[in-house]
Amino acid sequence: MAGRRGTFPKVSEEMKRWSALLEGELHGWPKVRFTRMFGMIAVYRGDAIFALLPGTRGLGGPSSVGVKPRPEAKPGMKWEFFSVEDESGLRVAMERLSEAYERAKG
């Protein structure tokens, strides 16, 4: 079918668990709210979206977390994705989420 977008990949039960852990950590941050869309969890600081966590579906890959890009990212880039492949990746994810949260102050 012409113009049809690709599907969002399903995420594993393990990734769902990791994503829930990340979401739980973010719940304690000031002005953070969550919405569900397309099987993912959009994370906002006030009205500014700063992250996408996989729910039942992923974007960028089945184990990918998305954050708004760093200032030095390629011009026009809307999202940066990185994979969480194991529990040590959760620490890196929290660091990246924290950076994106700080950038979303504006």
N, C-alpha and C positions, 0 to 999 in steps of 0.2 A: 504494500500500500504506500503510495507516494506521500512524502512528508511525515511519515510516522516516526516518532522518536523511539530510541532504544528503551528497553525495559531496565528498571533498577534491579540490580542483582540481590537475591535473597542472602541474608546473613546467617551465619551459623549460630547455634545455641550458645556457644562460648562467646561469640562477639556480642550477642544480645546481653549476656551477663556483664561483660566488660563495659558495654555502653550504659547499662543500668548503674554500674558503679560510678562511672564518670558523671552521669546525670545526678546521682545522689550527692556527689561532692559539690556540684555546681548549685544545688538547691540552697546552700548556705550563703551564697554570694549575694551582696546587695543588688537590688533592682533586676535580678535575673528572673526571666519567665520562659516558659516552654510552650511550644505548639507542636502538634503532630501534623505532618503532611507527607503524602506519598510514601508512607512507611518509614519516614525518618523523623527525628526529633530536632526541630529548629530551636536554637537557644538565642535569646535576646537579652541585651542589657538595655533596659528602657524600650525604646522603639527600634533600636539598631540590632539587626541580626548579626551575630558574630561567629556562630558555629552550627554545624550539622552533625548530629550523632546518628549512627545507624539504629533503627528500631527493628523492623522486620525486613527492611530493604536498605540498601546502601547506595551511595552516589560516589563515583570515583573508584569503586571496587567493593567487594563484600566485607572487607575488614577496614574500610577507610573512614576516618574522621575528617571532616572539612572545617576549615577556619578561614575567615577573611584574610586575605594576603597581607604579608608584611610590606612596609613601604618600599623596600628595595626589590619587590617582586616585579616580574615582567609587566610592562604597561598593559592595561586592559584585562589583566587577570582578575577574575571574580572570586575564585576560591583556590585555596591550597589544600591538597589532600595528602594525608600520610596514613600508613597502615599501622594498625595495632596487631602485631603477630603473636605476642606473648604478654605475660603479666608485667614484664619490665617495660613494655611499651606504654603501659598506663601512666607511668611517671612522666615519660616524654609527652604523652597526650595532655596531661595536666599542665605541663609547662607551656605548651603551645596554646592551650585553651586560655590560660592566664594572660598570655601576651595578647591574644585576640580580644579578650575581655577588656584589657586596659586600653587598647586602641579604640574600642567602641564607646568610650566615655563621651565623646563629642556631642 
